[in-house]
Every structure is written in C-alpha cells, then in structure tokens.
Amino acid sequence: MIQKSVLVTGANGQLGSEIRLLANQYPQFAFTFTDIQELDLQDSKSIMDCFSQLKPAYLINCAAYTAVDKAENDIDLCYAINSAAVSHLALAAKQHNTTVLHVSTDYVFDGKQSRPYRESDPVCPVSVYGKSKLQGEQALNDICPTSSVIVRTAWLYSAFGNNFVKTMIRLGREKSELRVVSDQWGSPTYAADLAEALIKIILSAEAGHFSPGIYHYSNEGSCSWYEFAQKIHQLAGITSCKIIPVSTAEYPTAAQRPSYSLLDKSKIRGDYGVAVPLWTESLEACLSNFNNCK
Ligand SMILES: NC(=O)c1ccc[n+]([C@@H]2O[C@H](COP(=O)([O-])OP(=O)(O)OC[C@H]3O[C@@H](n4cnc5c(N)ncnc54)[C@H](OP(=O)(O)O)[C@@H]3O)[C@@H](O)[C@H]2O)c1
C-alpha cells in the first residue's frame, strides 16, 4: 500500500497528542509528528526543507501560541507563531500541493451575539491572541484559498497538556473554595473529538469530497465556566470544594474574553458528516482517561 504523508505540527500539545493516539488506526497514512524541537515554525527555511523531504499530502497545524493572558504582553512571539508561521506553512503547502487543515478559535469573535456563531458572522477579536489567530486565518486563506480548511474550536481540553479541566481537578483537591466566572458562555471541546473530526475531513478529501473554507467545531450544548467547573467536580467525585460563581468584573484577567462564544456546527456536520458529541458525555469520556481523576 502506498501511504500518503500527513505532517502534524505542534504535535506535543493537547490536540496533536490526541491525533497521535488515533494515528495507528489509519495505516493508509504515514504520519510525521513534529513540535518545536523538530520543526520550529518560526524558521521558514526549515519548513521548506521539511516539506521538500516529506512532500505531505496533508498538513494538520496544531501549533499555536495559546497563553491568552500572557499574549497581551508577548505580542511579537504570539503573532510570530499564530500568524507569520501560518504564512510560512501555507507557502510551503502551496508549493507542494499539500492540503492544509488549520485550527483557529472562537476568540476571533467579540462575544456580543446571542445565538451561536456561524462561519459567516463578522469577526471582531478583543484580545491579542484572538487578533493573531485571525491574522493567521487570513494569511492561510490568501495563500491557499482552495486547498485549506480552517476549523475554529473553543474551550479545548484533553488528558494531555494543561487546561481548565485539569486545573479545576487539581485546585478542587487542594482548596475548600474556588471562584469561577459564571457570565461567560461557551461550548467545551474534548480534543479527542476534534482530532476525530480532522481525520474525518481528510478521509472525506481522500474520497473526493473536499470543501475548503472556515468551519466551526466544538462539542454540543453550552455552559458557563462555573457550570463547567461544577460538572468537572461532580464527575471527578470532588465534594470537598465549594464553587462560587463570580462575574468577569470580579475576576479580572490580562486579556478580555468574549462573554458568549457558542459555535454553530451545522456547516461541518453538513459538509463533512462529523459527529458532535454532547459536552457532558465527552467530559465523562475524557475523565475516564485521567488516571488520577477519582
Ligand atoms: N486551548 C484552547 O482552549 C483552545 C481554544 C480554541 C482554539 N484553540 C486552538 O486549537 C489549536 C490546538 O490548541 P492546543 O490547546 O492543542 O494547543 P497547545 O496544547 O498549546 O499546543 C500547541 C503546541 O504548539 C507548540 N508550539 C509553540 N510554538 C511553536 C513553534 N514555534 N513551532 C512549533 N511548535 C510550536 C507548543 O509548544 P510549547 O508548549 O513548547 O509552546 C505546543 O506543543 C491551536 O490552534 C489553538 O489556537 C485552542
């Protein structure tokens, strides 16, 4: 069997690690997983060399600068990874006829809407991170308009890396009280579900059904961070910590966040037939993978 090459960048992060777990289910693809040690995306020459060597049929770019608050004071590095690096990747992909799957964020929106965001809704990021990710989207769309898919996701968590779920479990075991924001609404996303969705897009492309452009993907349903925290503690069996709802104003952060960032998943369901599990079910599935969650 001739395997098609799939390059995964930023592969040691939450999403990349979940794709790594799925890889051996797809022997038709030869996956190459890279992170900053193997392929620093700030280095355009290394990217070109990597593409010349691998000639990937697909690129899944999971790399990003994701420290949303830190980004407010680390602007150059944030843009270098979330925007300039995406341009470098897009130029290499164009040269080698590589189909690009890139991941973006609900933080491209300002959160002023009151129904789930569609791909066609106007963007208006309110943080450095959101602005840098939007610039990355635009660069990719300019360079590879017909050979790229951008999947915006939200509130990502996994058994790998650092995330809200792990933080709530750790703090829930250490503290008797936790204050969590209750006036920001969104859709949590289990990175394993997003990994499956990305592979489904590749399988669809292989079957001759590829539709480029922007897509939204998160888990189904919605909650506030407070409700998310409550559910995490319930499923992890943490009963000794009281969770207190607070407003965004009472919990100031360096970066402003959208107060509402639910994503409408109709387009990705319709075009690619991806599954969108309920957030509570996916959270349960994720926690069952944590060795130490009970
Ligand atoms: N996390 C969320 O809540 C969230 C929400 C919405 C959208 N997203 C998007 O979803 C995607 C995946 O997020 P994630 O949570 O899996 O991210 P993550 O866990 O932070 O992983 C990103 C990976 O990229 C690597 N990276 C950073 N700079 C790099 C460089 N110059 N060259 C190569 N790799 C580099 C990081 O390495 P280091 O750890 O060493 O920096 C890390 O391993 C990203 O596009 C992100 O913007 C995330």
The ligand as an SDF file (V2000), in Angstrom:
LIG
                    3D

 48 52  0  0  0  0  0  0  0  0999 V2000
   -6.6210   25.5430   24.1940 N   0  0  0  0  0  0  0  0  0  0  0  0
   -7.7930   26.0790   23.9190 C   0  0  0  0  0  0  0  0  0  0  0  0
   -8.6540   26.2690   24.8130 O   0  0  0  0  0  0  0  0  0  0  0  0
   -8.1250   26.4800   22.5120 C   0  0  0  0  0  0  0  0  0  0  0  0
   -9.3490   27.1010   22.2550 C   0  0  0  0  0  0  0  0  0  0  0  0
   -9.6550   27.4650   20.9570 C   0  0  0  0  0  0  0  0  0  0  0  0
   -8.7590   27.1790   19.9350 C   0  0  0  0  0  0  0  0  0  0  0  0
   -7.5770   26.5810   20.2030 N   0  0  0  0  0  0  0  0  0  0  0  0
   -6.6610   26.3070   19.0980 C   0  0  0  0  0  0  0  0  0  0  0  0
   -6.5580   24.9090   18.9590 O   0  0  0  0  0  0  0  0  0  0  0  0
   -5.2590   24.5620   18.4710 C   0  0  0  0  0  0  0  0  0  0  0  0
   -4.6500   23.4940   19.3570 C   0  0  0  0  0  0  0  0  0  0  0  0
   -4.5780   24.0240   20.6760 O   0  0  0  0  0  0  0  0  0  0  0  0
   -3.9230   23.1960   21.8830 P   0  0  0  0  0  0  0  0  0  0  0  0
   -4.6930   23.5430   23.0930 O   0  0  0  0  0  0  0  0  0  0  0  0
   -3.7250   21.7770   21.4710 O   0  0  0  0  0  0  0  0  0  0  0  0
   -2.5270   23.9600   21.9660 O   0  0  0  0  0  0  0  0  0  0  0  0
   -1.2850   23.6000   22.8960 P   0  0  0  0  0  0  0  0  0  0  0  0
   -1.6190   22.4650   23.7960 O   0  0  0  0  0  0  0  0  0  0  0  0
   -0.8040   24.8910   23.4680 O   0  0  0  0  0  0  0  0  0  0  0  0
   -0.2330   23.0590   21.8300 O   0  0  0  0  0  0  0  0  0  0  0  0
    0.3920   23.9080   20.9140 C   0  0  0  0  0  0  0  0  0  0  0  0
    1.7260   23.2970   20.5840 C   0  0  0  0  0  0  0  0  0  0  0  0
    2.4010   24.1470   19.6570 O   0  0  0  0  0  0  0  0  0  0  0  0
    3.7540   24.1890   20.0590 C   0  0  0  0  0  0  0  0  0  0  0  0
    4.4670   25.3360   19.5260 N   0  0  0  0  0  0  0  0  0  0  0  0
    4.5820   26.5780   20.0560 C   0  0  0  0  0  0  0  0  0  0  0  0
    5.4190   27.3120   19.3150 N   0  0  0  0  0  0  0  0  0  0  0  0
    5.8520   26.5420   18.3070 C   0  0  0  0  0  0  0  0  0  0  0  0
    6.7710   26.7250   17.2360 C   0  0  0  0  0  0  0  0  0  0  0  0
    7.4190   27.8840   17.0590 N   0  0  0  0  0  0  0  0  0  0  0  0
    6.9950   25.6970   16.3980 N   0  0  0  0  0  0  0  0  0  0  0  0
    6.3830   24.5120   16.5710 C   0  0  0  0  0  0  0  0  0  0  0  0
    5.5090   24.2570   17.5650 N   0  0  0  0  0  0  0  0  0  0  0  0
    5.2620   25.2700   18.4320 C   0  0  0  0  0  0  0  0  0  0  0  0
    3.6520   24.2530   21.5620 C   0  0  0  0  0  0  0  0  0  0  0  0
    4.8970   24.0010   22.1750 O   0  0  0  0  0  0  0  0  0  0  0  0
    5.1740   24.6750   23.6210 P   0  0  0  0  0  0  0  0  0  0  0  0
    4.1830   24.0680   24.5590 O   0  0  0  0  0  0  0  0  0  0  0  0
    6.5910   24.2990   23.8700 O   0  0  0  0  0  0  0  0  0  0  0  0
    4.9580   26.1560   23.4450 O   0  0  0  0  0  0  0  0  0  0  0  0
    2.6350   23.1680   21.8270 C   0  0  0  0  0  0  0  0  0  0  0  0
    3.2100   21.8790   21.8870 O   0  0  0  0  0  0  0  0  0  0  0  0
   -4.4840   25.8780   18.4100 C   0  0  0  0  0  0  0  0  0  0  0  0
   -4.5390   26.3720   17.1100 O   0  0  0  0  0  0  0  0  0  0  0  0
   -5.2510   26.8040   19.3260 C   0  0  0  0  0  0  0  0  0  0  0  0
   -5.1040   28.1640   18.9660 O   0  0  0  0  0  0  0  0  0  0  0  0
   -7.2430   26.2170   21.4650 C   0  0  0  0  0  0  0  0  0  0  0  0
  1  2  1  0
  2  3  2  0
  2  4  1  0
  4  5  1  0
  4 48  2  0
  5  6  2  0
  6  7  1  0
  7  8  2  0
  8  9  1  0
  8 48  1  0
  9 10  1  0
  9 46  1  0
 10 11  1  0
 11 12  1  0
 11 44  1  0
 12 13  1  0
 13 14  1  0
 14 15  2  0
 14 16  1  0
 14 17  1  0
 17 18  1  0
 18 19  2  0
 18 20  1  0
 18 21  1  0
 21 22  1  0
 22 23  1  0
 23 24  1  0
 23 42  1  0
 24 25  1  0
 25 26  1  0
 25 36  1  0
 26 27  1  0
 26 35  1  0
 27 28  2  0
 28 29  1  0
 29 30  1  0
 29 35  2  0
 30 31  1  0
 30 32  2  0
 32 33  1  0
 33 34  2  0
 34 35  1  0
 36 37  1  0
 36 42  1  0
 37 38  1  0
 38 39  2  0
 38 40  1  0
 38 41  1  0
 42 43  1  0
 44 45  1  0
 44 46  1  0
 46 47  1  0
M  CHG  2   8   1  16  -1
M  END
$$$$
